[in-house]
Amino acid sequence: MTLYKKKIKNCADCNQSLTFEEFCRINPSLSQKKAIEFWKDPMILIYCPDCYFNLPERPFKRRRGYYNYFSRFRNIT
């Protein structure tokens, strides 16, 4: 058994412990290779299913430059 399979990570929100096998079972759409990359990466936060589905949604923030760019063309005609 490899090191990443033995290590237990905690949920970023509630600190519930998750093993690699549970992480793979929760995320069946991830390939084994991609799951290993996510599990090893210290910059990616791991959430349990309860916390993940209860995260508050953040509204999409539009860049102000987008509107300023197209508003220039309207004023030219």
C-alpha positions in Angstrom: 0.0 0.0 0.0 1.4 3.4 -0.9 1.8 6.4 1.3 -1.1 8.4 -0.1 -3.5 5.6 0.5 -2.4 5.4 4.2 -2.6 9.1 4.9 -5.8 10.5 6.4 -6.9 14.0 5.5 -9.4 16.2 7.3 -12.3 18.1 5.8 -11.4 21.8 5.4 -14.7 22.8 7.1 -15.7 20.3 9.8 -12.4 18.4 10.3 -14.0 15.1 9.7 -11.3 12.5 8.7 -11.4 11.1 5.2 -9.3 8.3 3.8 -8.2 8.0 0.2 -10.6 5.2 -0.4 -13.5 7.3 0.8 -12.3 10.2 -1.3 -12.4 8.0 -4.4 -15.8 6.5 -3.5 -17.2 10.0 -3.0 -15.8 11.2 -6.4 -16.4 8.4 -8.9 -15.9 10.6 -11.9 -12.2 11.1 -11.1 -9.8 8.7 -12.6 -7.3 7.0 -10.2 -4.5 9.2 -11.5 -6.4 12.4 -11.1 -7.6 11.4 -7.6 -3.9 10.8 -6.6 -2.9 14.2 -7.9 -5.7 15.9 -5.9 -4.9 13.9 -2.8 -1.2 14.7 -2.9 -1.5 18.4 -3.7 -1.3 20.4 -0.4 -3.0 23.5 -2.1 -6.3 21.7 -2.8 -8.8 21.7 0.0 -10.6 18.4 0.6 -14.3 18.6 1.8 -16.6 15.9 3.0 -19.8 15.6 1.0 -21.9 17.3 3.7 -19.7 20.4 3.8 -19.2 20.5 0.0 -22.9 20.5 -0.8 -23.6 23.1 1.9 -21.0 25.7 0.8 -22.6 29.1 0.1 -22.5 30.1 -3.5 -20.5 33.1 -4.4 -22.0 35.3 -7.2 -19.9 35.5 -10.4 -18.0 38.8 -10.3 -17.7 40.5 -13.7 -14.7 42.5 -14.5 -15.3 46.2 -14.9 -12.9 46.4 -17.9 -15.3 44.2 -20.0 -18.0 46.8 -19.9 -15.7 49.8 -20.5 -14.2 48.1 -23.6 -17.5 47.6 -25.4 -19.0 50.9 -24.3 -16.3 52.7 -26.3 -17.6 51.2 -29.6 -21.2 52.4 -28.9 -20.1 56.0 -28.6 -18.1 56.0 -31.9 -21.1 55.8 -34.3 
